[in-house]
Amino acid sequence: MTHPFLAILLAVLASTVIGALWYAPFLFGNPWRAGLKLSEPKTPEEKARMMRGVIGNILATFLTMFGLVATIELLKPANGCPLMFDVKCPTAPAIGAGHGMLFGVAVWLFFLVPTILQEIFFEQKNIKASSVTLAYRLVELIVAGAILGALL
């Protein structure tokens, strides 16, 4: 078992790299910006505001990954088997990357999708930008779940 903070740090790093690629202009950055009516930051003030957003996102991602670790640990009984996935699993110190990925999908499906849909329906958020974000969060949580599941 890896120390939880190291697992969290690796998951945050993976999320940051995925996000940097995902929102780059050569992938989904342009449709996302268009959906939010954002332009590429040009002035020093706009670039500083973007950096504050990046730093804030990294801090929020730490909180998310800490929450995933806490939830994974709560779902693991003393014998090391995850309660919600497989009652016949062998005793192991980690839940495994596969179960971690499934956990990431479950968190995405049951918590993030409904939240973003509520924002689309009630706050009239742009569906194109929200779809890019939802897809990113799915990939992020699958990768983070694999890392945390393999290491915890």
C-alpha positions in Angstrom: 0.0 0.0 0.0 1.3 3.4 -1.0 1.0 6.4 1.4 -2.4 8.1 0.5 -0.7 11.5 0.0 1.6 10.1 -2.7 -1.4 8.4 -4.4 -3.3 11.7 -4.2 -0.3 13.6 -5.6 0.0 11.2 -8.5 -3.8 11.4 -9.3 -3.6 15.2 -9.2 -0.6 15.2 -11.5 -2.4 12.9 -13.9 -5.5 15.1 -13.8 -3.5 18.2 -14.5 -1.7 16.7 -17.5 -5.0 15.3 -18.9 -6.7 18.7 -18.4 -3.8 20.6 -20.1 -4.1 18.3 -23.1 -7.9 18.1 -23.1 -8.4 21.9 -23.1 -5.6 22.6 -25.5 -6.7 24.2 -28.8 -5.7 21.0 -30.8 -8.1 18.9 -28.8 -11.3 20.3 -27.2 -10.1 23.8 -26.0 -11.6 25.7 -29.0 -15.1 24.2 -28.8 -15.1 24.6 -25.0 -14.0 28.3 -25.3 -16.6 28.9 -28.0 -19.3 27.4 -25.9 -18.4 29.8 -23.0 -17.7 32.7 -25.3 -14.1 32.9 -24.1 -11.1 34.1 -26.0 -7.5 33.1 -25.7 -5.9 35.3 -22.9 -3.8 38.1 -24.4 -3.1 40.7 -21.8 -1.0 40.2 -18.7 -4.2 40.6 -16.6 -6.0 37.9 -18.6 -3.0 35.6 -18.3 -2.8 36.2 -14.6 -6.5 35.4 -14.2 -6.1 32.2 -16.2 -3.2 31.2 -13.9 -5.3 31.8 -10.8 -7.9 29.6 -12.4 -5.3 26.8 -13.0 -4.1 27.1 -9.5 -7.6 27.0 -8.1 -8.4 24.0 -10.2 -5.3 22.2 -8.9 -6.4 22.9 -5.3 -10.0 21.8 -6.1 -8.6 18.6 -7.7 -6.6 17.9 -4.5 -9.9 18.1 -2.6 -11.6 15.8 -5.1 -8.8 13.2 -4.9 -8.8 13.4 -1.1 -12.5 12.7 -1.2 -12.0 9.8 -3.5 -9.4 8.3 -1.2 -11.6 8.8 1.8 -14.5 7.1 0.1 -12.4 4.2 -1.2 -11.0 3.7 2.3 -14.6 3.8 3.8 -15.8 1.2 1.3 -12.9 -1.1 2.1 -13.7 -3.4 5.0 -11.0 -4.9 7.2 -10.3 -7.8 4.8 -9.4 -5.3 2.0 -12.3 -6.2 -0.4 -14.3 -3.3 -1.7 -17.9 -3.6 -0.4 -19.7 -2.2 -3.4 -18.1 -4.2 -6.2 -17.3 -7.8 -5.4 -18.1 -9.7 -2.2 -16.0 -12.7 -3.3 -12.8 -10.9 -3.9 -9.5 -12.2 -2.4 -8.0 -10.4 0.5 -5.7 -7.8 -0.9 -4.1 -4.5 0.4 -5.4 -2.6 -2.7 -8.8 -2.6 -4.4 -7.0 -2.8 -7.8 -6.9 -0.5 -10.8 -10.0 -2.1 -12.4 -12.2 -1.5 -9.4 -10.8 2.0 -9.0 -11.7 2.8 -12.6 -15.2 1.4 -12.0 -15.4 3.6 -8.8 -14.4 6.6 -10.9 -17.2 5.9 -13.4 -19.7 5.5 -10.6 -18.7 8.9 -9.0 -18.9 10.5 -12.4 -22.3 9.0 -13.3 -24.0 9.4 -10.0 -22.6 12.8 -8.8 -21.1 14.8 -11.7 -23.5 14.0 -14.5 -26.6 15.0 -12.4 -24.9 18.2 -11.2 -23.8 19.3 -14.6 -27.3 18.4 -16.1 -28.9 20.6 -13.4 -26.6 23.4 -14.4 -27.6 23.0 -18.0 -31.3 22.8 -17.2 -31.6 25.5 -14.5 -28.7 27.8 -15.1 -28.8 27.4 -18.9 -25.1 26.5 -19.1 -23.9 25.9 -22.6 -24.4 22.3 -23.6 -21.3 22.1 -25.8 -19.0 23.5 -23.1 -20.6 21.3 -20.5 -20.2 18.2 -22.7 -16.5 18.9 -23.1 -16.2 19.2 -19.3 -18.3 16.1 -18.6 -16.2 14.0 -21.0 -13.0 15.4 -19.4 -14.2 14.6 -15.9 -15.0 11.0 -17.0 -11.5 10.5 -18.3 -10.0 12.2 -15.2 -12.0 10.0 -12.8 -11.2 6.8 -14.6 -7.5 7.5 -14.6 -7.6 8.8 -11.0 -9.6 5.7 -9.9 -7.0 3.4 -11.6 -4.1 5.2 -9.8 -5.8 5.3 -6.4 -7.2 1.8 -6.7 -3.8 0.4 -7.7 -2.0 2.2 -4.9 -4.3 2.2 -1.9 
